Amino acid sequence: MLKAISPLDSRYFKRVETLGDYFSEYALMGARVWVELQYLLALDKTGIFPALGKRDIMRIEKMSLSFDQNEYLKIKEIEATLNHDVKACEVYLIDELKLRHPNMIHFGLTSEDVNNIAYTLLLKKYREEQQLPQVKSLLDLLSARIAEWKAQPFPARTHGQMASPTTAGKELAVFASRLLRQYRALKSLRFRAKCNGATGNYSAWNSASPAVDWMQFAKKFLETLDLDMNPATTQIEDHDSWAEYFFMTNMISTIVLDMNEDIWTYLMLGYLKQKANAEEVGSSTMPHKVNPINFENSEGNLGISRVLLEHFSSKLPRSRLQRDLSDSTVERNFGVALAHAYLGLSETMTGLKKLTVNAELCESELNAYPELLAEPIQTILRREGFENPYNLMKNLTRGNALTVANLNKFIDSLKVSESVRKELAELRTFTYTGLAEKICAEVLKDLKKG
């Protein structure tokens, strides 16, 4: 598409093409038709209309499995005249199915009954077939890096300054643990939907057949679609479960974005390195450059996604009185937000595969800052009842360039037992990583549970 407005439809198209199965107009129309057909089969069981014949049911079941481009184009042709997409589906089904009782089609439904179910099923399908597997792949990749780097000494920085050391694996474990919580929440989220008519009161159905328990009918129908029924709505489903879904997706994007920024900074500091691809170019003028392009691309895509997802979560649960159409155009942009999130995670995974730890630089830098041992020294002295050890170490180290020799001389001057003096003298910055390895082990154990 030479004149595509969105890069999702041009530069990135091949990478997100499969998402068209969930978020294209074609996918939405197919979902609407499927919902109408499943509703027909459910309505048939109420006995309001004469029972569908075997051939009718076979045609309905066949059409449920065979929606294609030709059918889509027929519906769009009808829509061009009617200027109403859901009504076009109804007219199309009446023409194609040729039922003895065509009034069964779309009986009692309002367009939003069809739309809210169709969109929800598409979101649910995307979550299960694309999103969760992608997040799981990211977690698996992080697991491998955590296991590999769990004991690798790594400089830490608080407020941008050198701080108590950590390990490279533990720093990734922080993000993996956060992502795992969101992954589990996303996986367990139950979507809600509604099928209750023009203002949510089952009025049309009840007027035509008051003997039917329409609330129970709707509940059972939605259960067959693996959806929970929203029991009280206006003309539209309140979209609260959509908001929850988009919030969780946004949290995943936020966590990955946070990780991207840290990795970018570690690359800048030289603590991490990227494997260079001999065929790639990092700069059109500087041949030496190996840019962190994957993490930067991910950052940009996740940023776009997050803005849209935040809008979805804020906008969709609000509707004026019983109905307004301001949500309609927002819903048509679900694919835009989720495709950018999908691209963002994909770029991050590509970048993670290129990473290595610059172990030599990390250990060298840790050795160059013996003042990092001020924390364990003052803590051990506290244990020994030493008078005001914090201020003692503050005066020795804060703003001063401390050497190992100076630190050893200081330790020798302390009025402590020989065993404590030995304990202090044996402290090393590159081994002062606390329970980092144990934390990694616990996170890895949790990750295996999925």
C-alpha positions, 0 to 999 in steps of 0.5 A, spaced: 500 500 500 504 505 497 499 511 500 498 507 507 497 512 512 499 508 518 506 504 518 502 498 521 499 497 514 506 499 510 512 498 514 510 493 519 505 490 515 508 483 514 510 483 522 502 484 524 499 481 518 496 476 522 493 481 527 488 482 521 484 476 523 482 479 530 482 487 528 480 488 521 473 490 518 473 483 515 474 480 522 469 484 525 464 482 520 465 475 520 464 475 528 457 479 527 455 473 522 457 468 527 454 471 533 447 472 529 448 464 527 449 462 534 443 466 536 439 463 531 441 456 534 439 458 541 433 462 539 430 455 536 430 452 542 425 456 546 420 454 541 417 461 540 418 459 532 417 453 529 423 448 529 428 449 524 429 443 519 435 439 519 437 443 512 436 449 516 441 447 521 446 444 516 446 451 512 447 455 519 452 451 521 456 451 515 455 458 514 458 459 521 465 455 519 465 458 512 465 466 512 469 468 506 471 474 502 465 474 497 460 474 503 464 480 506 463 483 500 456 482 499 454 485 506 458 491 504 454 492 498 448 491 502 451 496 507 453 501 502 445 502 501 443 501 508 448 505 511 448 500 517 453 495 518 449 490 523 442 491 519 446 489 513 448 482 516 441 481 518 439 482 511 444 478 508 443 472 512 435 473 510 437 472 503 442 467 504 439 462 509 432 463 506 429 460 512 421 459 512 421 464 518 426 469 516 423 473 522 427 469 527 434 472 524 436 478 529 429 477 533 429 482 539 436 484 538 439 491 538 445 492 534 449 493 540 447 486 542 451 483 536 457 488 536 459 487 544 459 480 543 463 480 537 468 485 539 469 481 546 470 474 542 475 477 538 479 480 544 478 474 547 481 470 541 486 475 540 488 474 548 488 466 547 492 465 540 497 471 540 497 475 546 498 470 552 503 466 547 507 472 546 508 474 553 509 467 555 515 467 550 518 473 553 517 470 560 521 464 557 526 468 554 527 472 561 528 466 565 533 463 560 537 470 561 536 470 569 538 463 570 545 465 566 546 471 569 543 470 576 550 470 579 554 475 575 556 481 579 553 487 576 553 495 578 547 498 581 545 505 581 540 509 585 539 516 583 544 515 578 550 514 583 553 507 584 550 503 590 550 497 593 552 491 588 547 486 585 547 481 579 545 482 572 540 476 573 536 479 579 535 485 575 531 482 570 528 478 575 525 484 578 521 485 571 520 478 570 516 477 576 512 484 575 510 481 568 508 474 571 503 477 575 500 481 569 500 475 565 496 471 570 491 476 571 490 477 564 490 469 563 484 469 568 480 475 566 473 473 565 470 477 559 463 480 560 457 481 555 450 483 554 444 480 550 438 484 553 435 489 547 435 496 546 435 499 553 437 493 557 430 490 559 429 485 554 423 489 553 422 486 545 423 479 547 418 480 553 413 483 549 413 478 544 413 472 549 413 473 556 413 466 558 420 465 556 425 467 562 429 471 557 434 473 563 436 465 563 436 465 556 441 470 555 445 467 561 445 460 557 447 463 551 453 467 553 455 461 557 455 457 550 460 463 548 464 462 554 462 469 556 459 472 563 453 475 563 453 482 565 446 482 568 444 490 568 446 494 563 443 500 558 443 499 551 450 498 551 455 493 555 458 497 560 465 495 557 468 495 564 471 488 563 474 491 556 477 496 561 480 491 565 483 488 559 486 494 556 489 496 563 492 489 564 495 490 557 497 497 558 501 494 565 505 489 561 507 495 556 509 499 562 513 494 565 516 492 558 518 500 557 521 500 564 525 494 562 527 497 555 529 504 559 534 500 564 537 496 558 538 502 554 542 505 560 546 499 561 548 499 554 550 506 554 554 505 561 557 499 558 555 494 563 551 490 557 553 489 550 550 487 544 552 482 539 553 485 532 551 483 526 556 484 520 551 486 515 547 491 519 549 498 519 548 502 526 550 509 522 550 512 515 556 516 517 559 512 523 561 505 522 563 503 529 556 504 532 552 498 534 545 501 536 540 499 541 535 500 536 530 494 538 529 497 545 528 504 542 523 501 537 520 498 542 519 504 546 516 508 541 511 502 539 509 501 546 509 509 547 503 509 542 500 503 545 500 506 552 496 512 550 491 509 546 490 503 551 489 509 557 484 512 553 480 506 552 480 504 559 478 511 561 473 512 555 469 506 554 466 505 561 463 511 560 456 512 556 451 518 556 445 516 558 442 509 555 446 510 549 451 514 545 456 512 539 462 515 541 465 509 543 464 506 536 470 509 533 474 508 539 472 500 538 475 500 531 482 502 533 483 496 538 487 493 533 492 499 532 493 499 540 494 492 540 498 491 534 503 497 537 503 493 543 505 487 539 510 490 535 513 493 542 514 486 545 517 483 539 522 488 538 524 487 546 525 480 545 529 481 539 533 485 543 534 481 549 537 475 544 542 480 542 545 481 549 551 479 553 554 482 560 560 485 560 563 482 566 570 484 565 567 492 566 562 490 571 567 487 576 572 492 574 567 498 576 565 495 582 572 494 584 574 501 583 568 503 588 570 500 595 566 505 598 560 501 596 562 497 602 560 502 607 553 499 608 555 492 610 561 495 614 557 500 618 551 495 619 556 490 622 559 495 626 552 496 628 551 489 630 557 490 634 554 496 638 559 500 635 558 508 637 555 511 631 558 507 625 553 510 620 556 517 621 563 514 622 563 511 615 559 517 612 565 522 614 570 517 611 566 516 604 561 521 602 564 525 597 571 522 598 575 518 593 576 512 597 582 507 595 582 499 597 588 501 601 585 507 605 579 502 607 584 497 609 588 502 614 581 504 616 579 497 618 585 496 622 584 502 626 577 500 628 577 497 636 573 491 634 575 483 635 580 480 631 574 476 628 570 482 626 576 485 623 577 479 619 570 479 617 570 486 615 577 485 611 574 480 607 568 484 604 569 485 597 564 489 592 563 484 587 561 479 592 557 483 596 550 482 592 546 479 598 541 474 596 540 476 589 542 469 587 536 466 591 531 471 589 533 469 582 532 462 584 525 464 587 523 468 581 525 462 576 521 457 580 515 461 580 516 462 572 516 455 571 509 454 574 506 459 569 
